[in-house]
Amino acid sequence: MAKTKSPAGWSRTLVLFAVVGLLLIVGAGVWQMRAAAAPAAATAPRLTLDPKEFTGDTRQAYTVAEKHPELLAQLDCYCGCEQHEGHKNLLDCFRTTHGAGCDICVGEAVTAGQMYESGTPVDQIRDALRTRYGHGG
């Protein structure tokens, strides 16, 4: 004669299936969210032009802008681009090719990057740039 499960045995089996099903649903949701987020991160717009498009000090300046946009966004540019280009800060110079054609922008970015990476506080970097470039170069 075949043995049948008691009501308590069925309850445990149903609970086990419910837990496994819930874990599968949650896991599938997490996987789907990660898969949806990955392309968004890969297609995020660049803040600056690609440094690989340039050479020498210009490449170094665009690299600083790419690596430390939060720094350059806090710094003024002293080439006059706020008047003729509508720039708000030094980072704006490296969103286009403007920085590539301006020795002041390049010099400011390279100097700022070197100072920042050596641990100089932003207010001291700002003062140094103002002293060096504040009168047009």
C-alpha positions as CSV (number, residue, x, y, z in Angstrom):
1,M,0.0,0.0,0.0
2,A,1.3,3.4,-1.0
3,K,2.2,5.8,1.7
4,T,0.6,9.3,1.4
5,K,2.0,12.5,2.8
6,S,0.4,14.0,5.9
7,P,-1.1,17.5,5.6
8,A,2.0,18.8,7.4
9,G,4.3,17.2,4.8
10,W,2.4,18.9,2.0
11,S,2.6,22.2,3.8
12,R,6.4,21.9,4.1
13,T,6.7,21.0,0.4
14,L,4.5,23.9,-0.7
15,V,6.5,26.3,1.5
16,L,9.7,25.0,0.0
17,F,8.4,25.4,-3.6
18,A,7.2,28.9,-2.8
19,V,10.6,30.0,-1.4
20,V,12.5,28.5,-4.4
21,G,10.0,30.2,-6.7
22,L,10.4,33.6,-4.9
23,L,14.2,33.3,-5.1
24,L,14.1,32.6,-8.8
25,I,11.8,35.6,-9.4
26,V,14.0,37.9,-7.3
27,G,17.2,36.6,-9.0
28,A,15.7,37.1,-12.5
29,G,14.7,40.7,-11.5
30,V,18.2,41.5,-10.3
31,W,19.7,40.0,-13.4
32,Q,17.4,42.0,-15.6
33,M,18.1,45.3,-13.8
34,R,21.9,44.8,-14.2
35,A,21.5,43.9,-17.9
36,A,19.4,47.1,-18.5
37,A,21.9,49.3,-16.6
38,A,25.0,48.0,-18.4
39,P,24.2,49.5,-21.8
40,A,23.3,52.8,-20.2
41,A,26.7,53.1,-18.6
42,A,28.4,52.2,-21.8
43,T,26.6,54.8,-23.8
44,A,26.9,57.7,-21.3
45,P,28.0,60.9,-23.1
46,R,31.5,62.0,-22.6
47,L,32.1,65.2,-20.6
48,T,35.2,66.1,-22.8
49,L,36.6,65.2,-26.1
50,D,38.7,62.1,-26.2
51,P,42.4,62.9,-25.3
52,K,43.5,60.3,-27.9
53,E,42.5,62.8,-30.6
54,F,45.4,65.1,-29.6
55,T,49.1,65.0,-28.9
56,G,51.7,66.5,-26.5
57,D,50.5,69.0,-23.9
58,T,47.1,69.2,-25.5
59,R,46.6,65.5,-25.0
60,Q,47.8,65.9,-21.4
61,A,45.3,68.7,-20.8
62,Y,42.3,66.8,-22.3
63,T,43.4,63.8,-20.1
64,V,43.3,66.0,-17.0
65,A,39.8,67.2,-18.0
66,E,38.7,63.6,-18.6
67,K,40.2,62.3,-15.3
68,H,39.3,65.3,-13.1
69,P,36.2,67.1,-14.5
70,E,35.2,67.9,-10.9
71,L,38.4,69.9,-10.5
72,L,38.3,71.8,-13.8
73,A,34.6,72.7,-13.2
74,Q,35.7,74.6,-10.1
75,L,38.4,76.6,-11.9
76,D,38.1,79.8,-13.9
77,C,39.7,80.0,-17.4
78,Y,41.7,83.2,-18.0
79,C,41.7,83.2,-21.8
80,G,38.5,85.2,-22.2
81,C,36.4,82.3,-23.4
82,E,33.6,83.2,-21.0
83,Q,33.0,86.3,-23.2
84,H,33.4,84.9,-26.7
85,E,32.5,81.2,-26.1
86,G,30.1,81.4,-23.2
87,H,32.2,79.1,-21.0
88,K,31.5,79.0,-17.3
89,N,34.6,77.2,-16.1
90,L,37.9,75.6,-17.3
91,L,36.1,72.3,-18.0
92,D,34.0,73.9,-20.7
93,C,37.2,74.5,-22.7
94,F,37.7,70.8,-23.1
95,R,34.2,69.9,-24.1
96,T,35.0,71.1,-27.6
97,T,38.2,71.8,-29.6
98,H,38.6,75.2,-28.0
99,G,41.1,73.9,-25.5
100,A,43.2,72.4,-28.2
101,G,43.8,75.8,-29.8
102,C,44.5,77.8,-26.7
103,D,47.8,77.7,-24.9
104,I,46.3,79.3,-21.8
105,C,43.6,76.6,-21.4
106,V,46.2,73.9,-22.0
107,G,48.6,75.4,-19.5
108,E,46.0,75.9,-16.9
109,A,44.7,72.3,-17.2
110,V,48.2,70.8,-17.1
111,T,49.2,72.9,-14.1
112,A,46.0,72.2,-12.3
113,G,46.3,68.4,-12.9
114,Q,49.9,68.3,-11.7
115,M,49.1,70.2,-8.5
116,Y,45.9,68.2,-7.8
117,E,47.7,64.9,-8.2
118,S,50.4,66.0,-5.8
119,G,47.8,66.8,-3.2
120,T,47.4,70.5,-3.5
121,P,44.0,71.8,-2.3
122,V,41.7,73.3,-4.9
123,D,41.8,76.8,-3.4
124,Q,45.6,76.8,-3.7
125,I,45.3,75.6,-7.3
126,R,42.8,78.4,-8.0
127,D,45.2,81.0,-6.5
128,A,48.2,79.7,-8.5
129,L,46.3,79.8,-11.8
130,R,45.0,83.3,-11.1
131,T,48.5,84.5,-10.3
132,R,50.0,82.9,-13.4
133,Y,47.3,83.3,-16.0
134,G,45.0,86.0,-14.5
135,H,46.6,88.7,-16.7
136,G,46.3,86.9,-20.0
137,G,49.1,84.4,-19.8
